[in-house]
Every structure is written in C-alpha cells, then in structure tokens.
Amino acid sequence: MKYYFIFSFLLMTSATSIAQSYNLYDADGKRHGKWQKAYENSKQLRYEGNFEHGKEIGEFKFYKPSSGNTPTAIKVFSKKTDTVHISYFSQKGRLMSKGTLLNKKRVGRWEYYHNNSDKLMMTEFYKNDKVDGEQLTYFPNGQLTERVTYVNGKREGRRFIYSEQGALIKEFTYENDQLHGLTKYYDPEGILLIEGSYKYDRKDGIWNYYKDGKLTEQKTFPLRAK
C-alpha cells in the first residue's frame, strides 16, 4: 500500500509538471515557451507553438474545430524578422497553398494546388499584399492554361489562354486592368478565328472574322475617345 501511494504521488507530480510546462509567461507578463490553446468548451486544439518573450518563434500549427490532429495551417515564424512562411491544408491534410507573409501581408511567390491533388494549379507573385508579376495557371495534367502579368494588383499587357493540349486559343491586351488593345481568338488547331481591338473594355474599330483561315466578315464598332 505504501508503494501504491508513492507511485500515485509521482504520477500526479509528473502530470502537474507537464501542465505547467505550457502557457507560461516571462517576468514582463509576455507569453514565453510552449503554448497551446483549445476552442472554448472543447478539447480540440486551436493552435500550438512557441513564444519567445511575446514573439512567435518557429512552427505554429492551427486547427479547425473539426480537424482533429490534422492542422489546417502551419506558420513558420522567423526569429529575427517579421517574415512568416505559411502553408494551408485541407482537413484531409493535403497541401492547398503556400507562400510568405511580411507584416501580415503577402509577398513573393505563392503556390496553389488542385483539389484532391498534389498538382500545381497556379503560381503568382505579391508585393505588399497585391499581385505583382507573372501569374501562371495550369491544368491538372501540368499543361499551362493561362499566362498574364499583373502590376500593383491589376492586369497589364498581354494575357494568353491555352487549350489542354497546349494550343493558344485566346489572346488579350490589358491596360490598368481593362481590355485595351489587340484581341485574338483561335480554334483548337491554332487557326485565327477573330481579331479586333478593345478600348477601355469596349470593342473598338474594325473586327475581322475568319473561317478556315479566310476572312468572311467584318464588323465596325464606334471608335471611342480616350
């Protein structure tokens, strides 16, 4: 009986020690060390990670109320900067997207994946939380489906759309996120079907229509002042 009480005391002491190793504060009242937080009135974890005198350090795992032990987001915090590398997951644990945050704003290259697949769906670049640079979109088979350039969150310049077999089927021109300039449509064999111009999102001037590579019709749209 004596040994039973000693063993029980050791178990209680060990459990108390483990509990006290989480959710602690430093002398200034800042979170420090390992932290875990559950949803209210639930044993389901909301997040877990490490703090160093109030600052998140290293890997943090985040959970949804029904995600069990599978995190739906993992953030990796830099110790010396405000940079955070973040990955988002489905409730089945499949990677959905990943990228970088700086001061809570998206920066650099971001990647997005097709549903229920590890195949890349899209890549794009950010500056100060706005898309800036080339955006590429892919079919599940890896074939490029769209290529377009953004400047400060708006489409600028040429946009190309491809078939699943790799043929160019649409070609647009943008200025300040508006259709402005030459536009072309092609059939699956790459033969020109339609060509014309837009001016600030409206058809402008002469549009040509083709069949079997030959001009069959022309339509004239009002020329629009700037």
VEXVEX-461580 format. One record per residue (C-alpha): residue number from 1; x, y, z. Coordinates in pm, 1 decimal, padded with zeros to 6 digits, always signed. Layout:
<atoms>
+-----+----------+----------+----------+
: seq :       c1 :       c2 :       c3 :
+-----+----------+----------+----------+
: NUM :        X :        Y :        Z :
...
+-----+----------+----------+----------+
</atoms>
This chain:
<atoms>
+-----+----------+----------+----------+
: seq :       c1 :       c2 :       c3 :
+-----+----------+----------+----------+
:   1 : +00000.0 : +00000.0 : +00000.0 :
:   2 : +00287.2 : +00234.6 : +00083.3 :
:   3 : +00439.0 : +00184.2 : -00258.1 :
:   4 : +00099.2 : +00247.4 : -00424.9 :
:   5 : +00073.1 : +00592.2 : -00262.6 :
:   6 : +00430.3 : +00679.1 : -00361.5 :
:   7 : +00361.5 : +00575.5 : -00721.7 :
:   8 : +00035.4 : +00775.6 : -00730.7 :
:   9 : +00214.4 : +01082.2 : -00592.2 :
:  10 : +00483.9 : +01056.4 : -00860.2 :
:  11 : +00219.7 : +01032.5 : -01135.9 :
:  12 : +00036.1 : +01340.8 : -01004.5 :
:  13 : +00361.9 : +01533.0 : -00975.2 :
:  14 : +00460.9 : +01436.7 : -01329.2 :
:  15 : +00120.4 : +01543.3 : -01469.9 :
:  16 : +00138.4 : +01876.4 : -01286.7 :
:  17 : +00489.9 : +01934.5 : -01421.3 :
:  18 : +00374.7 : +01867.9 : -01780.5 :
:  19 : +00076.9 : +02101.3 : -01740.4 :
:  20 : +00299.7 : +02375.9 : -01600.5 :
:  21 : +00538.8 : +02349.2 : -01898.5 :
:  22 : +00274.7 : +02506.5 : -02125.6 :
:  23 : +00117.9 : +02853.8 : -02139.3 :
:  24 : +00374.8 : +03032.4 : -01923.2 :
:  25 : +00472.5 : +03399.9 : -01904.0 :
:  26 : +00805.4 : +03573.5 : -01856.0 :
:  27 : +00877.2 : +03833.2 : -01586.8 :
:  28 : +00722.0 : +04105.0 : -01804.0 :
:  29 : +00396.0 : +03917.0 : -01846.7 :
:  30 : +00469.1 : +03812.9 : -02204.0 :
:  31 : +00398.3 : +03465.0 : -02336.0 :
:  32 : +00713.2 : +03255.7 : -02325.7 :
:  33 : +00782.0 : +02892.1 : -02409.3 :
:  34 : +00536.5 : +02631.5 : -02537.6 :
:  35 : +00175.4 : +02738.5 : -02577.5 :
:  36 : -00142.1 : +02553.7 : -02658.9 :
:  37 : -00494.3 : +02688.3 : -02681.9 :
:  38 : -00815.3 : +02489.6 : -02727.5 :
:  39 : -01151.4 : +02602.6 : -02856.9 :
:  40 : -01393.1 : +02716.6 : -02588.1 :
:  41 : -01569.6 : +02427.7 : -02413.9 :
:  42 : -01374.2 : +02180.1 : -02624.0 :
:  43 : -01063.5 : +01963.9 : -02610.1 :
:  44 : -00991.7 : +02042.5 : -02976.1 :
:  45 : -00670.3 : +02239.5 : -03013.2 :
:  46 : -00698.0 : +02579.0 : -03179.6 :
:  47 : -00322.9 : +02634.3 : -03206.8 :
:  48 : +00011.2 : +02523.3 : -03062.8 :
:  49 : +00357.2 : +02672.2 : -03090.6 :
:  50 : +00640.5 : +02852.0 : -02912.1 :
:  51 : +00677.0 : +03208.6 : -02794.4 :
:  52 : +00994.8 : +03390.0 : -02703.4 :
:  53 : +00916.4 : +03685.4 : -02478.1 :
:  54 : +00587.5 : +03756.1 : -02653.4 :
:  55 : +00700.1 : +03685.3 : -03011.1 :
:  56 : +00600.1 : +03376.1 : -03209.4 :
:  57 : +00906.1 : +03166.9 : -03294.6 :
:  58 : +00939.2 : +02870.0 : -03526.4 :
:  59 : +00649.8 : +02643.7 : -03622.6 :
:  60 : +00290.0 : +02708.6 : -03518.9 :
:  61 : +00010.1 : +02467.7 : -03603.0 :
:  62 : -00350.3 : +02583.6 : -03636.6 :
:  63 : -00661.1 : +02365.3 : -03627.3 :
:  64 : -01028.1 : +02397.8 : -03713.2 :
:  65 : -01297.9 : +02284.7 : -03466.3 :
:  66 : -01343.8 : +01954.4 : -03652.8 :
:  67 : -00989.6 : +01893.3 : -03781.8 :
:  68 : -00875.2 : +01658.9 : -03504.3 :
:  69 : -00497.1 : +01613.3 : -03506.9 :
:  70 : -00458.1 : +01741.4 : -03863.4 :
:  71 : -00353.1 : +02107.7 : -03882.2 :
:  72 : -00525.5 : +02321.3 : -04146.2 :
:  73 : -00247.4 : +02581.7 : -04141.5 :
:  74 : +00117.8 : +02578.5 : -04043.1 :
:  75 : +00307.7 : +02902.4 : -03995.0 :
:  76 : +00684.0 : +02921.9 : -03953.0 :
:  77 : +00789.7 : +03245.6 : -03785.6 :
:  78 : +01132.9 : +03397.9 : -03833.7 :
:  79 : +01322.9 : +03476.4 : -03515.1 :
:  80 : +01493.3 : +03789.2 : -03648.5 :
:  81 : +01233.1 : +03937.3 : -03887.1 :
:  82 : +00856.4 : +03966.4 : -03927.4 :
:  83 : +00858.7 : +03711.9 : -04210.3 :
:  84 : +00618.0 : +03418.5 : -04186.4 :
:  85 : +00611.9 : +03117.4 : -04419.3 :
:  86 : +00259.9 : +02975.7 : -04426.0 :
:  87 : +00104.1 : +02660.9 : -04569.1 :
:  88 : -00268.8 : +02582.8 : -04583.5 :
:  89 : -00405.8 : +02228.0 : -04579.9 :
:  90 : -00738.4 : +02055.9 : -04639.0 :
:  91 : -00898.0 : +01872.6 : -04348.5 :
:  92 : -00751.1 : +01555.9 : -04500.4 :
:  93 : -00402.0 : +01703.5 : -04469.8 :
:  94 : -00344.4 : +01779.0 : -04839.0 :
:  95 : -00147.4 : +02093.9 : -04921.6 :
:  96 : -00373.4 : +02360.6 : -05074.1 :
:  97 : -00148.6 : +02666.7 : -05093.2 :
:  98 : +00169.1 : +02815.4 : -04952.7 :
:  99 : +00356.0 : +03143.5 : -04951.2 :
: 100 : +00517.3 : +03415.8 : -04743.0 :
: 101 : +00380.2 : +03696.1 : -04526.4 :
: 102 : +00569.1 : +04007.7 : -04421.1 :
: 103 : +00399.8 : +04223.2 : -04159.5 :
: 104 : +00086.2 : +04012.7 : -04225.0 :
: 105 : +00086.2 : +04098.2 : -04597.7 :
: 106 : +00154.9 : +03856.1 : -04882.7 :
: 107 : +00492.4 : +03892.1 : -05053.1 :
: 108 : +00696.9 : +03693.5 : -05303.3 :
: 109 : +00590.8 : +03371.1 : -05473.2 :
: 110 : +00267.9 : +03194.7 : -05376.1 :
: 111 : +00161.6 : +02849.3 : -05493.2 :
: 112 : -00186.8 : +02695.6 : -05516.2 :
: 113 : -00274.0 : +02329.7 : -05578.2 :
: 114 : -00564.2 : +02149.2 : -05744.4 :
: 115 : -00829.2 : +01998.0 : -05516.1 :
: 116 : -00750.8 : +01645.6 : -05400.3 :
: 117 : -00420.5 : +01653.4 : -05586.8 :
: 118 : -00056.6 : +01744.7 : -05540.1 :
: 119 : -00052.8 : +01905.4 : -05886.0 :
: 120 : +00030.0 : +02274.0 : -05905.5 :
: 121 : -00270.3 : +02483.4 : -06012.2 :
: 122 : -00132.0 : +02838.7 : -06006.0 :
: 123 : +00170.7 : +03048.1 : -05915.4 :
: 124 : +00172.2 : +03422.3 : -05862.8 :
: 125 : +00384.6 : +03692.1 : -05703.1 :
: 126 : +00293.8 : +03955.9 : -05447.5 :
: 127 : +00421.0 : +04294.7 : -05336.9 :
: 128 : +00264.1 : +04448.9 : -05029.7 :
: 129 : -00035.6 : +04211.4 : -05048.0 :
: 130 : -00110.7 : +04285.5 : -05416.2 :
: 131 : -00045.8 : +04056.8 : -05712.3 :
: 132 : +00257.3 : +04193.8 : -05896.6 :
: 133 : +00433.0 : +03996.5 : -06168.4 :
: 134 : +00355.2 : +03696.3 : -06384.2 :
: 135 : +00064.4 : +03471.8 : -06288.2 :
: 136 : +00066.3 : +03119.9 : -06434.4 :
: 137 : -00228.0 : +02877.9 : -06420.3 :
: 138 : -00208.8 : +02505.6 : -06502.1 :
: 139 : -00440.3 : +02219.7 : -06594.8 :
: 140 : -00421.9 : +01909.9 : -06369.7 :
: 141 : -00202.4 : +01745.8 : -06635.6 :
: 142 : +00059.3 : +02018.0 : -06586.7 :
: 143 : -00012.8 : +02195.8 : -06914.5 :
: 144 : -00015.4 : +02576.7 : -06893.5 :
: 145 : -00368.5 : +02715.5 : -06929.3 :
: 146 : -00316.9 : +03088.7 : -06869.6 :
: 147 : -00033.9 : +03341.0 : -06853.0 :
: 148 : -00090.8 : +03701.2 : -06754.0 :
: 149 : +00105.8 : +03983.2 : -06589.8 :
: 150 : -00011.8 : +04198.5 : -06300.7 :
: 151 : +00118.7 : +04535.9 : -06186.7 :
: 152 : +00011.6 : +04652.3 : -05842.0 :
: 153 : -00287.8 : +04417.2 : -05839.0 :
: 154 : -00410.5 : +04495.7 : -06191.6 :
: 155 : -00369.6 : +04312.5 : -06521.9 :
: 156 : -00126.5 : +04486.4 : -06753.1 :
: 157 : -00007.9 : +04387.3 : -07101.5 :
: 158 : -00069.1 : +04054.4 : -07273.5 :
: 159 : -00280.7 : +03766.8 : -07147.9 :
: 160 : -00263.0 : +03424.3 : -07313.9 :
: 161 : -00505.0 : +03131.3 : -07271.3 :
: 162 : -00420.5 : +02779.1 : -07389.6 :
: 163 : -00610.2 : +02455.6 : -07451.9 :
: 164 : -00535.1 : +02141.4 : -07251.5 :
: 165 : -00329.5 : +02025.6 : -07549.4 :
: 166 : -00112.4 : +02338.6 : -07537.8 :
: 167 : -00259.7 : +02536.2 : -07830.5 :
: 168 : -00306.4 : +02912.3 : -07793.2 :
: 169 : -00682.4 : +02982.5 : -07814.2 :
: 170 : -00721.6 : +03337.0 : -07675.3 :
: 171 : -00501.0 : +03643.2 : -07663.7 :
: 172 : -00591.6 : +03967.6 : -07486.5 :
: 173 : -00426.5 : +04301.2 : -07410.8 :
: 174 : -00483.9 : +04496.2 : -07088.1 :
: 175 : -00414.7 : +04842.4 : -06957.2 :
: 176 : -00485.4 : +04920.9 : -06593.5 :
: 177 : -00697.3 : +04601.3 : -06563.6 :
: 178 : -00916.3 : +04693.1 : -06862.2 :
: 179 : -00925.4 : +04527.8 : -07205.1 :
: 180 : -00734.7 : +04775.8 : -07416.9 :
: 181 : -00561.4 : +04677.8 : -07739.6 :
: 182 : -00543.4 : +04377.5 : -07970.3 :
: 183 : -00753.8 : +04067.4 : -07903.4 :
: 184 : -00742.4 : +03736.8 : -08094.5 :
: 185 : -00932.6 : +03407.1 : -08081.0 :
: 186 : -00807.4 : +03081.5 : -08232.8 :
: 187 : -00955.5 : +02737.0 : -08292.0 :
: 188 : -00802.0 : +02425.9 : -08124.2 :
: 189 : -00567.1 : +02388.9 : -08422.5 :
: 190 : -00426.7 : +02738.5 : -08373.3 :
: 191 : -00604.1 : +02890.1 : -08676.1 :
: 192 : -00719.9 : +03250.1 : -08631.4 :
: 193 : -01097.2 : +03292.7 : -08587.3 :
: 194 : -01149.2 : +03650.2 : -08467.7 :
: 195 : -00931.0 : +03957.1 : -08425.3 :
: 196 : -01003.4 : +04310.2 : -08317.8 :
: 197 : -00926.7 : +04574.4 : -08058.7 :
: 198 : -01072.7 : +04696.1 : -07733.7 :
: 199 : -01055.8 : +05042.2 : -07590.6 :
: 200 : -01120.4 : +05058.9 : -07219.0 :
: 201 : -01325.8 : +04735.3 : -07206.8 :
: 202 : -01533.0 : +04805.4 : -07521.5 :
: 203 : -01487.5 : +04679.5 : -07875.8 :
: 204 : -01335.1 : +04947.7 : -08091.8 :
: 205 : -01285.9 : +04985.7 : -08467.1 :
: 206 : -01283.0 : +04701.0 : -08720.6 :
: 207 : -01319.7 : +04339.2 : -08609.3 :
: 208 : -01235.9 : +04057.6 : -08851.1 :
: 209 : -01399.3 : +03713.2 : -08852.9 :
: 210 : -01240.9 : +03412.5 : -09026.3 :
: 211 : -01337.0 : +03062.3 : -09135.4 :
: 212 : -01076.9 : +02809.2 : -09241.0 :
: 213 : -00820.4 : +03088.2 : -09231.2 :
: 214 : -01015.4 : +03312.9 : -09470.8 :
: 215 : -01179.1 : +03646.4 : -09388.7 :
: 216 : -01558.6 : +03602.5 : -09401.2 :
: 217 : -01694.9 : +03905.3 : -09218.0 :
: 218 : -01603.2 : +04245.3 : -09081.1 :
: 219 : -01782.1 : +04446.6 : -08815.4 :
: 220 : -01709.6 : +04808.5 : -08728.4 :
: 221 : -01757.5 : +04933.3 : -08375.5 :
: 222 : -01763.0 : +05303.1 : -08284.6 :
: 223 : -01417.1 : +05447.8 : -08230.8 :
: 224 : -01403.5 : +05565.4 : -07874.4 :
: 225 : -01228.8 : +05873.1 : -07746.5 :
: 226 : -00985.2 : +05831.1 : -07463.3 :
+-----+----------+----------+----------+
</atoms>
